Amino acid sequence: MDFGKQCSAELDKLAGGHCRDNSLYFTLEEINLLSSIIKRLNYIDDLVISPFHITDSSVMEAYWCTLSIKIVNQVQDKYIVLLSEAGKSKLEEIEDYYIEQWDYTYYEILKGDINGFIESLSRYVTYMKKRENSLREEYDEPNHNNQGIYYEIW
């Protein structure tokens, strides 16, 4: 079983997920429990966590807030990776908002560095606690009671 699916299955056992269209979603509080699961597994691999705004009638991905943790043999400077991804040559060419977002959503972790992995996950959860309100403002639909921000683990 791949690592993302294993984390999702373990988190579902621990906290219970929310099933929608054959996908399993979790609240941010539930995602925060992944740290204890990872400590218990004592193993890490690439992980992606995508936030979605879910209502009774729709599922919308907030892809720009997706967490990406890559397990590598050698960590690259994350800003050099950002420049490459953005097709820019200097950080000054990228808005501060995007640099900050990249800082909280993209991580390269050395193989076996479980503590670094957990720290990255924790930074993301803290960041998303602040971002969830703006996502709700952007996506919440009037007169819909069953809506919220949920996360899918890949």
C-alpha positions as a Markdown table, in Angstrom:
| # | Residue | x | y | z |
|---|---|---|---|---|
| 1 | Met | 0.0 | 0.0 | 0.0 |
| 2 | Asp | 1.4 | 3.4 | -0.9 |
| 3 | Phe | 2.2 | 5.8 | 2.0 |
| 4 | Gly | -0.6 | 8.3 | 1.4 |
| 5 | Lys | -3.2 | 5.5 | 1.3 |
| 6 | Gln | -1.8 | 4.0 | 4.4 |
| 7 | Cys | -1.9 | 7.3 | 6.2 |
| 8 | Ser | -5.5 | 7.8 | 5.1 |
| 9 | Ala | -6.5 | 4.4 | 6.2 |
| 10 | Glu | -4.8 | 4.7 | 9.6 |
| 11 | Leu | -6.3 | 8.2 | 10.1 |
| 12 | Asp | -9.7 | 6.8 | 9.2 |
| 13 | Lys | -9.3 | 4.1 | 11.9 |
| 14 | Leu | -8.2 | 6.7 | 14.5 |
| 15 | Ala | -10.5 | 9.6 | 13.8 |
| 16 | Gly | -13.0 | 8.5 | 11.2 |
| 17 | Gly | -13.0 | 10.2 | 7.8 |
| 18 | His | -15.8 | 11.7 | 5.8 |
| 19 | Cys | -16.6 | 9.7 | 2.6 |
| 20 | Arg | -17.8 | 11.6 | -0.5 |
| 21 | Asp | -17.9 | 10.2 | -4.0 |
| 22 | Asn | -15.7 | 7.2 | -3.0 |
| 23 | Ser | -13.0 | 9.6 | -1.6 |
| 24 | Leu | -12.1 | 9.9 | 2.0 |
| 25 | Tyr | -11.7 | 13.4 | 3.5 |
| 26 | Phe | -10.6 | 14.7 | 6.9 |
| 27 | Thr | -10.9 | 17.9 | 8.9 |
| 28 | Leu | -7.7 | 19.9 | 9.7 |
| 29 | Glu | -8.0 | 18.7 | 13.3 |
| 30 | Glu | -8.0 | 15.1 | 12.0 |
| 31 | Ile | -5.0 | 15.8 | 9.7 |
| 32 | Asn | -3.2 | 17.1 | 12.8 |
| 33 | Leu | -3.4 | 13.5 | 14.2 |
| 34 | Leu | -1.1 | 12.2 | 11.4 |
| 35 | Ser | 1.9 | 13.1 | 13.4 |
| 36 | Ser | 1.1 | 10.4 | 16.0 |
| 37 | Ile | 0.4 | 7.9 | 13.2 |
| 38 | Ile | 3.8 | 8.6 | 11.5 |
| 39 | Lys | 5.6 | 8.3 | 14.8 |
| 40 | Arg | 4.0 | 4.9 | 15.3 |
| 41 | Leu | 4.7 | 3.8 | 11.7 |
| 42 | Asn | 8.3 | 5.0 | 12.1 |
| 43 | Tyr | 8.4 | 5.4 | 8.3 |
| 44 | Ile | 7.9 | 8.2 | 5.8 |
| 45 | Asp | 7.5 | 8.6 | 2.1 |
| 46 | Asp | 6.2 | 11.2 | -0.3 |
| 47 | Leu | 2.9 | 12.7 | 0.8 |
| 48 | Val | 0.4 | 15.1 | -0.7 |
| 49 | Ile | -2.6 | 16.6 | 1.2 |
| 50 | Ser | -5.1 | 18.6 | -0.8 |
| 51 | Pro | -7.8 | 20.9 | 0.7 |
| 52 | Phe | -11.3 | 20.9 | -0.7 |
| 53 | His | -14.4 | 23.0 | 0.0 |
| 54 | Ile | -17.2 | 20.6 | 0.1 |
| 55 | Thr | -21.0 | 21.4 | 0.1 |
| 56 | Asp | -24.0 | 19.2 | -0.5 |
| 57 | Ser | -23.8 | 20.0 | -4.2 |
| 58 | Ser | -20.1 | 20.5 | -5.0 |
| 59 | Val | -16.5 | 19.6 | -4.3 |
| 60 | Met | -13.9 | 22.4 | -5.2 |
| 61 | Glu | -10.2 | 21.9 | -4.7 |
| 62 | Ala | -8.1 | 24.7 | -3.3 |
| 63 | Tyr | -5.1 | 23.4 | -5.2 |
| 64 | Trp | -2.8 | 26.4 | -4.4 |
| 65 | Cys | -2.9 | 25.3 | -0.7 |
| 66 | Thr | -1.9 | 21.7 | -1.4 |
| 67 | Leu | 0.8 | 20.3 | 0.8 |
| 68 | Ser | 3.6 | 18.5 | -1.0 |
| 69 | Ile | 6.3 | 16.6 | 1.0 |
| 70 | Lys | 8.9 | 14.9 | -1.1 |
| 71 | Ile | 11.4 | 12.4 | 0.4 |
| 72 | Val | 14.8 | 12.9 | -1.1 |
| 73 | Asn | 18.5 | 11.9 | -0.8 |
| 74 | Gln | 19.6 | 15.6 | -1.0 |
| 75 | Val | 17.5 | 18.6 | -0.1 |
| 76 | Gln | 17.4 | 21.4 | -2.7 |
| 77 | Asp | 16.9 | 25.0 | -1.7 |
| 78 | Lys | 13.2 | 25.4 | -1.8 |
| 79 | Tyr | 13.3 | 28.9 | -3.3 |
| 80 | Ile | 15.5 | 27.6 | -6.2 |
| 81 | Val | 12.7 | 25.0 | -6.8 |
| 82 | Leu | 10.1 | 27.8 | -6.6 |
| 83 | Leu | 12.0 | 29.8 | -9.2 |
| 84 | Ser | 12.2 | 26.8 | -11.5 |
| 85 | Glu | 8.5 | 26.0 | -11.0 |
| 86 | Ala | 7.5 | 29.6 | -11.6 |
| 87 | Gly | 9.9 | 30.1 | -14.6 |
| 88 | Lys | 11.5 | 33.1 | -12.9 |
| 89 | Ser | 15.2 | 34.0 | -12.4 |
| 90 | Lys | 14.9 | 36.1 | -9.2 |
| 91 | Leu | 12.6 | 35.9 | -6.1 |
| 92 | Glu | 11.9 | 39.6 | -6.6 |
| 93 | Glu | 9.9 | 38.6 | -9.6 |
| 94 | Ile | 7.5 | 36.6 | -7.5 |
| 95 | Glu | 4.9 | 38.2 | -5.2 |
| 96 | Asp | 5.6 | 37.8 | -1.5 |
| 97 | Tyr | 2.2 | 36.1 | -1.0 |
| 98 | Tyr | 3.3 | 33.2 | -3.3 |
| 99 | Ile | 6.7 | 32.9 | -1.6 |
| 100 | Glu | 5.1 | 32.6 | 1.8 |
| 101 | Gln | 2.6 | 30.1 | 0.5 |
| 102 | Trp | 5.4 | 28.0 | -1.0 |
| 103 | Asp | 7.3 | 28.1 | 2.2 |
| 104 | Tyr | 4.3 | 26.4 | 4.0 |
| 105 | Thr | 3.2 | 24.0 | 1.3 |
| 106 | Tyr | 6.4 | 22.6 | -0.3 |
| 107 | Tyr | 9.0 | 20.5 | 1.6 |
| 108 | Glu | 11.8 | 18.2 | 0.7 |
| 109 | Ile | 12.8 | 15.9 | 3.6 |
| 110 | Leu | 15.8 | 13.6 | 3.8 |
| 111 | Lys | 15.0 | 9.9 | 3.8 |
| 112 | Gly | 14.5 | 8.7 | 7.3 |
| 113 | Asp | 14.0 | 12.2 | 8.8 |
| 114 | Ile | 10.8 | 11.5 | 10.6 |
| 115 | Asn | 11.1 | 14.6 | 12.9 |
| 116 | Gly | 11.6 | 16.9 | 9.9 |
| 117 | Phe | 8.6 | 15.3 | 8.2 |
| 118 | Ile | 6.4 | 15.8 | 11.3 |
| 119 | Glu | 7.7 | 19.4 | 11.7 |
| 120 | Ser | 6.7 | 20.1 | 8.1 |
| 121 | Leu | 3.3 | 18.7 | 8.6 |
| 122 | Ser | 2.8 | 20.7 | 11.8 |
| 123 | Arg | 3.9 | 24.0 | 10.0 |
| 124 | Tyr | 1.3 | 23.2 | 7.2 |
| 125 | Val | -1.5 | 22.6 | 9.8 |
| 126 | Thr | -0.7 | 25.9 | 11.5 |
| 127 | Tyr | -0.7 | 27.7 | 8.2 |
| 128 | Met | -4.0 | 26.2 | 7.1 |
| 129 | Lys | -5.6 | 27.1 | 10.4 |
| 130 | Lys | -5.1 | 30.8 | 9.4 |
| 131 | Arg | -6.0 | 30.2 | 5.7 |
| 132 | Glu | -9.2 | 28.2 | 6.2 |
| 133 | Asn | -11.2 | 31.3 | 7.1 |
| 134 | Ser | -10.3 | 33.0 | 3.8 |
| 135 | Leu | -11.1 | 29.8 | 1.9 |
| 136 | Arg | -14.5 | 29.7 | 3.6 |
| 137 | Glu | -15.2 | 33.4 | 2.7 |
| 138 | Glu | -14.2 | 32.6 | -0.9 |
| 139 | Tyr | -16.2 | 29.4 | -1.3 |
| 140 | Asp | -19.1 | 29.3 | 1.2 |
| 141 | Glu | -22.5 | 29.4 | -0.4 |
| 142 | Pro | -25.4 | 31.2 | 1.2 |
| 143 | Asn | -28.2 | 29.0 | 2.5 |
| 144 | His | -26.0 | 25.9 | 2.6 |
| 145 | Asn | -25.6 | 24.3 | 6.0 |
| 146 | Asn | -23.5 | 21.3 | 5.1 |
| 147 | Gln | -20.2 | 22.9 | 3.9 |
| 148 | Gly | -16.7 | 23.1 | 5.0 |
| 149 | Ile | -13.0 | 22.6 | 4.3 |
| 150 | Tyr | -11.8 | 19.0 | 4.2 |
| 151 | Tyr | -8.5 | 17.4 | 3.2 |
| 152 | Glu | -7.7 | 14.4 | 1.1 |
| 153 | Ile | -4.4 | 12.5 | 1.5 |
| 154 | Trp | -2.6 | 11.1 | -1.5 |
